Amino acid sequence: MPEPGWRHARRGTSLSEVHASIPVPGAGATFWQRFRAYWGPGLLVAVGYMDPGNWATDLAGGARFGYTLLSVVLISNLFAMLLQHLAAKLGIVTGRDLAQACRDNYSKPVAIALWLLCEVAIAACDLAEVIGSAIALNLLFGLPLPWGVAITTLDVLLVLLMQNKGFKLIESLVAGLIFLIFACFLYEIIASKPDWLGLAKGLVPQPEVVTNPAMLYVAIGILGATVMPHNLYLHSSIVQVRQIVPTEAGKRSAIKFATIDSTVALFLAFFINAAILVTAAAAFHGKGYEDVADIADAHKLLTPVLGAGAASAVFAIALLASGQSSTLTGTLAGQIVMEGFLNLRLKPWLRRLITRLVAVVPALVVAILYGEKGTGQLLVFSQVVLSLQLSFAVVPLVLFTNDKLKMGVFVNRPWVRVVSWVVAGLIIALNVFLLWQTVAGNE
């Protein structure tokens, strides 16, 4: 039976090939047994908050303004934690992912328009992953950027292999890549010897973040690159991979552990984004390298500036791990939005090949014609595209989870409604401002 409040009959399950494929312990299980069962989807979501598209804004913030913008990284992640909680709750309570919910509730033209916008956002995210991986291959092995871009198309084979082996394997692989990135930046922080007092002060919001136009621009860029629209579609789907008991108690338990899972994972993402900024602040700020905002420039300067022989190599390894882990989640998000909005199912290899070519072709053309500088600018452009699309995912999510007819007893509490609209409004306003600034060429 459809949930009350859904206008259309509901057909199909999200990610049907793995839906409800992972068992969870019963009522007699301990907290840690349940946590281990639910642990995983949050890591897939967290990848989007540490992909190569975030690196440029974090590097620029640290090099130009020291530790001051750490508070913006923290606030951005707090916003993300709330929105991912809402996405998980929508999927668990209604059994619909965000794309399916939009198809159920909006007219066909509106649903198609939202799908097209989401596909553009996923292509932009895929573009950042392609460029980031290509830059990492160039930094590690001296591989020309066009060859690096071309090689990244081969990861479609890896994704297909992972899907055939089960969803837990995908989660485990992404977890391994995330902890590799974590270890790399733990080393970078130790090697950079940051000012720990300055770091602590940076976590407290400062008035100059708003009053200094240049700082505000970078701060908005950090926020715009942090909250990714496709992650909301992704999370509302992959929480349904667990075998959720369809009772009020079962759903409450699933919401609880899914929220803990995503919150812990997003703290890891916060550490990694903060570590990029801290490394840039410690290595470049106040040392004559304030203009460093390019990934390749940062890589070249890390070893000579820090005097740590492995600093540059570790930085590049983390970048490669970031690009490849983001690739896996981008594949899943693409499948979810196409099936959810259109109820159209393509073979995984075909779906992946289409989205990969959309990202690879422009990246390859720019790499051949303009080289490193061009790919860096393309990376920034991809983040602007993501910022523009964000509101079209956030607003439906907040509307659906605030609707008692759809959510029943799980509808957002009054204070959550207020906070969610404030967060959504602020994200939209700041992203529109960032877009205007970027188009106008103001910085």
C-alpha positions in Angstrom: 0.0 0.0 0.0 1.3 3.5 -0.8 2.1 5.8 2.1 -0.7 8.4 2.7 0.0 11.7 0.9 1.7 10.2 -2.1 -0.2 11.2 -5.2 0.7 8.4 -7.6 0.9 4.7 -7.2 4.4 3.6 -6.2 6.2 1.1 -8.3 9.6 -0.4 -7.9 12.2 -0.2 -5.3 15.3 2.0 -5.2 18.5 0.1 -6.3 16.4 -3.0 -6.7 19.3 -5.3 -7.3 20.6 -4.7 -3.8 17.5 -3.4 -2.0 17.1 -4.9 1.5 20.0 -7.2 0.8 22.0 -6.6 4.1 20.5 -8.1 7.3 20.4 -6.2 10.6 20.3 -7.7 14.1 17.1 -8.1 16.0 15.8 -6.4 19.1 18.2 -8.3 21.4 21.4 -7.1 19.7 23.7 -4.7 21.5 24.3 -1.1 20.4 27.6 -1.9 18.7 26.2 -4.9 16.9 23.5 -2.7 15.4 25.9 0.1 14.6 28.2 -2.3 12.7 25.2 -3.5 10.7 24.3 0.0 9.7 27.8 1.3 9.2 28.6 2.0 5.6 26.2 4.2 3.7 27.5 7.3 5.6 30.9 6.7 4.2 29.6 6.6 0.6 27.9 9.9 1.3 30.9 11.4 3.0 33.0 10.9 -0.1 31.1 13.7 -1.9 32.2 16.1 0.8 35.9 15.4 0.3 36.1 15.0 -3.5 38.7 16.9 -5.6 36.2 19.7 -6.2 36.6 20.7 -2.5 40.4 20.9 -2.6 40.8 24.1 -4.4 38.5 26.1 -2.1 40.2 24.6 1.0 43.7 25.3 -0.4 42.7 28.9 -1.2 41.2 29.5 2.2 44.2 28.2 4.1 46.9 29.9 1.9 45.2 33.3 1.8 43.6 33.6 5.3 45.3 31.1 7.5 43.1 29.2 9.9 40.2 31.8 9.9 37.9 29.9 7.6 38.1 26.7 9.6 34.8 27.8 11.2 33.2 27.8 7.7 34.3 24.2 7.1 32.8 23.2 10.4 29.5 25.1 9.8 29.2 23.6 6.3 29.6 20.1 7.7 27.0 20.8 10.4 24.6 21.8 7.6 25.4 18.7 5.7 24.7 16.5 8.8 21.2 17.9 9.1 20.4 17.5 5.4 21.8 13.9 5.2 19.7 13.0 8.3 16.6 14.3 6.5 17.5 12.3 3.3 18.0 9.1 5.3 14.7 9.6 7.1 12.8 10.1 3.9 14.2 6.9 2.4 13.6 4.8 5.6 10.1 6.1 6.4 8.5 6.2 2.9 10.5 3.5 1.1 11.2 6.0 -1.6 14.4 7.8 -2.5 14.3 11.5 -3.2 14.1 11.1 -7.0 11.2 8.7 -6.7 9.5 11.0 -4.3 9.8 13.9 -6.7 8.4 11.7 -9.5 5.5 10.7 -7.3 4.5 14.2 -6.3 5.3 16.5 -9.2 4.0 16.6 -12.8 5.9 14.8 -15.5 7.4 18.0 -17.0 8.6 19.2 -13.5 10.1 15.7 -12.8 11.9 15.6 -16.1 13.3 19.2 -15.5 14.5 18.1 -12.0 16.1 15.0 -13.5 17.9 17.0 -16.2 19.3 19.4 -13.6 20.4 16.5 -11.4 22.1 14.9 -14.4 24.0 18.1 -15.1 25.1 18.2 -11.4 26.3 14.6 -11.5 28.2 15.2 -14.7 29.8 18.3 -13.1 30.8 16.1 -10.1 32.1 13.4 -12.4 34.1 16.1 -14.2 35.8 17.1 -10.9 36.6 13.4 -10.2 38.1 13.0 -13.7 40.2 16.1 -13.5 41.3 15.3 -9.9 42.4 11.8 -10.8 44.1 13.0 -13.9 46.1 15.6 -12.0 47.0 13.0 -9.4 48.3 10.6 -12.0 50.3 13.5 -13.5 51.8 14.5 -10.2 52.7 10.9 -9.2 53.9 9.4 -12.5 54.3 12.4 -14.8 51.5 11.1 -17.0 50.3 13.8 -19.4 46.9 15.2 -18.4 45.1 14.0 -21.6 46.3 10.4 -21.0 45.3 10.7 -17.3 41.8 11.8 -18.3 41.5 8.9 -20.8 42.6 6.3 -18.3 40.0 7.4 -15.8 37.3 6.1 -18.2 38.5 2.6 -17.4 37.2 2.7 -13.8 33.8 1.7 -15.3 35.2 -1.8 -15.2 36.0 -1.5 -11.5 32.5 -0.3 -10.7 30.8 -3.1 -12.6 33.0 -5.6 -10.7 32.1 -4.1 -7.4 28.4 -4.2 -8.1 28.5 -7.8 -9.1 30.2 -8.8 -5.9 27.7 -7.2 -3.5 27.0 -3.8 -1.9 29.1 -4.5 1.2 32.2 -4.7 -1.0 31.6 -1.3 -2.4 31.2 0.1 1.1 34.4 -1.6 2.2 36.4 -0.3 -0.8 35.2 3.3 -0.2 36.0 2.9 3.5 39.5 1.8 2.7 40.0 4.8 0.3 38.6 7.2 2.9 40.9 6.0 5.6 43.8 6.2 3.2 43.0 9.9 2.6 42.6 10.3 6.4 46.1 8.8 7.0 47.7 10.9 4.3 46.4 14.2 5.8 47.2 13.1 9.3 50.8 12.9 8.1 50.5 16.3 6.3 49.3 18.0 9.5 52.1 16.5 11.5 54.6 17.5 8.9 53.3 21.0 8.5 53.6 21.7 12.3 50.5 24.0 12.5 49.9 26.7 15.1 47.6 24.7 17.4 46.3 27.8 19.2 45.6 29.5 15.9 43.9 26.4 14.7 41.6 26.3 17.7 40.7 30.0 17.3 39.9 29.3 13.6 37.1 27.0 14.7 35.3 30.0 16.2 33.4 32.2 13.6 35.0 35.6 13.2 33.2 38.8 12.0 35.8 39.4 9.3 34.5 36.3 7.4 31.5 38.4 6.5 33.1 41.9 6.5 36.1 41.1 4.3 34.7 40.7 0.7 37.7 38.5 -0.5 37.3 36.2 2.6 33.5 36.0 2.1 34.0 34.9 -1.5 36.3 32.1 -0.5 34.0 31.2 2.4 31.0 30.9 0.1 33.1 28.8 -2.2 33.9 26.4 0.6 30.2 26.1 1.5 29.2 25.7 -2.1 31.7 22.9 -2.7 30.8 21.1 0.6 27.1 20.3 0.3 26.6 18.2 -2.8 23.1 17.8 -4.3 23.6 14.2 -5.6 24.4 13.1 -2.1 20.8 13.7 -0.9 19.5 11.4 -3.7 22.2 8.9 -2.9 21.6 8.7 0.8 17.8 8.4 0.6 18.4 5.3 -1.5 21.3 3.4 0.0 19.9 3.4 3.5 17.3 1.1 2.0 19.9 -1.6 1.3 19.5 -2.7 4.9 16.6 -4.9 5.8 14.5 -2.4 7.7 11.7 -3.8 9.8 8.5 -2.0 8.5 7.2 -1.1 11.9 7.4 2.2 13.8 10.0 0.8 16.2 12.0 -0.7 13.3 12.0 2.6 11.4 13.0 4.6 14.5 15.9 2.3 15.1 17.0 2.5 11.4 16.7 6.3 11.4 18.8 6.4 14.7 21.6 4.3 13.4 21.6 5.7 9.9 22.0 9.2 11.4 24.8 8.1 13.7 26.5 6.4 10.7 26.3 9.5 8.5 27.3 11.9 11.3 30.4 9.9 12.2 31.3 9.7 8.5 30.8 13.4 8.0 33.1 14.1 10.9 35.8 12.2 9.0 35.0 14.4 6.0 35.3 17.5 8.2 38.7 16.3 9.4 39.9 15.8 5.8 38.6 19.2 4.5 40.0 20.9 7.6 43.3 19.1 7.2 43.6 20.4 3.6 43.0 24.0 4.9 45.3 23.6 7.9 48.1 22.2 5.8 47.8 25.1 3.3 47.7 27.6 6.2 50.7 26.1 7.9 52.8 25.7 4.7 51.9 28.8 2.7 50.2 31.5 4.8 52.5 34.3 5.9 55.4 32.7 4.0 55.0 34.4 0.6 52.8 31.8 -0.9 49.4 33.3 -0.2 48.3 33.0 -3.8 48.5 29.2 -3.9 45.1 27.9 -4.8 46.0 25.4 -7.5 46.3 21.7 -6.7 49.4 21.3 -8.8 51.1 24.4 -7.3 50.4 23.1 -3.8 51.9 19.8 -4.6 55.1 21.3 -6.0 55.6 23.6 -3.0 54.8 21.2 -0.1 58.1 19.4 0.0 60.4 22.4 -0.4 58.3 24.5 2.0 57.8 21.9 4.7 61.1 20.1 4.3 59.3 16.8 4.5 60.4 14.5 1.7 57.1 12.6 1.4 54.7 15.5 1.7 54.1 16.0 -2.0 53.8 12.3 -2.8 51.4 11.7 0.1 49.3 14.8 -1.1 49.0 13.3 -4.6 48.1 9.8 -3.3 45.3 11.3 -1.2 44.1 13.2 -4.3 44.0 10.0 -6.4 42.2 8.1 -3.6 39.7 11.0 -3.4 39.0 11.0 -7.1 38.5 7.2 -7.3 36.3 6.9 -4.2 34.1 9.7 -5.6 33.8 7.8 -8.8 32.0 4.9 -7.1 29.4 7.0 -5.4 28.9 9.1 -8.6 28.0 5.8 -10.4 25.4 4.9 -7.8 23.9 8.5 -7.8 23.5 8.4 -11.5 21.7 5.1 -11.4 19.4 6.3 -8.6 18.3 9.6 -10.3 17.7 8.0 -13.7 15.7 5.1 -12.3 13.9 7.3 -9.7 12.9 10.2 -11.9 12.2 8.3 -15.1 11.5 4.7 -13.9 14.0 3.9 -16.6 16.6 1.1 -16.0 19.7 0.8 -18.2 22.4 -1.8 -18.0 25.0 -0.6 -15.4 27.8 -0.5 -18.0 25.8 1.6 -20.4 24.7 4.0 -17.7 28.2 4.4 -16.4 29.7 4.8 -19.9 27.2 7.6 -20.8 27.9 9.6 -17.7 31.7 9.1 -17.9 31.8 10.3 -21.5 29.8 13.4 -20.6 32.6 14.3 -18.1 35.6 12.9 -20.1 35.0 14.7 -23.4 35.1 18.3 -22.1 37.9 17.4 -19.7 39.9 15.8 -22.5 39.4 18.8 -24.9 40.4 21.3 -22.2 43.5 19.2 -21.2 44.7 19.0 -24.8 44.1 22.7 -25.7 44.8 24.5 -22.4 46.7 22.0 -20.2 47.0 22.3 -16.4 45.7 25.9 -16.1 42.6 25.0 -18.2 41.8 21.9 -16.2 42.1 24.0 -12.9 39.5 26.5 -14.2 37.3 23.7 -15.4 37.4 22.2 -11.9 36.2 25.6 -10.4 33.4 25.7 -13.0 32.2 22.3 -12.1 31.7 23.5 -8.5 29.6 26.5 -9.7 27.4 24.1 -11.6 26.9 22.0 -8.5 26.1 25.1 -6.5 23.4 26.2 -9.0 21.6 22.8 -8.8 21.7 22.4 -5.0 18.4 24.2 -4.3 16.5 21.9 -6.6 17.4 19.0 -4.3 17.3 20.7 -0.9 13.9 22.3 -1.2 11.9 19.1 -2.2 13.7 17.3 0.6 12.7 19.8 3.3 9.2 20.0 1.9 8.7 16.2 1.9 10.1 15.6 5.4 8.0 18.5 6.8 4.8 17.0 5.4 2.8 15.0 8.0 0.7 13.3 5.3 3.9 11.7 3.9 5.9 11.2 7.0 3.2 10.4 9.6 4.7 10.3 13.1 8.2 10.8 11.7 7.4 14.3 10.4 10.1 16.8 11.3 9.6 18.4 14.7 8.8 22.2 14.8 12.4 23.2 15.6 13.8 20.9 12.9 11.4 22.5 10.4 12.6 26.0 11.3 16.3 25.0 11.3 16.0 23.1 8.0 14.4 26.0 6.2 17.0 28.4 7.7 19.8 26.1 6.5 18.1 25.6 3.1 17.6 29.4 2.7 21.1 30.3 3.7 22.7 27.7 1.4 20.6 28.8 -1.5 21.3 32.5 -0.9 25.0 32.0 -0.6 25.2 29.7 -3.6 23.3 32.2 -5.7 25.8 34.9 -4.5 28.7 32.7 -5.4 27.3 32.1 -8.8 26.8 35.8 -9.4 30.3 36.6 -8.3 31.8 33.9 -10.5 29.8 34.9 -13.6 30.6 38.6 -12.9 34.3 37.8 -12.5 34.4 39.4 -9.1 36.7 38.1 -6.4 
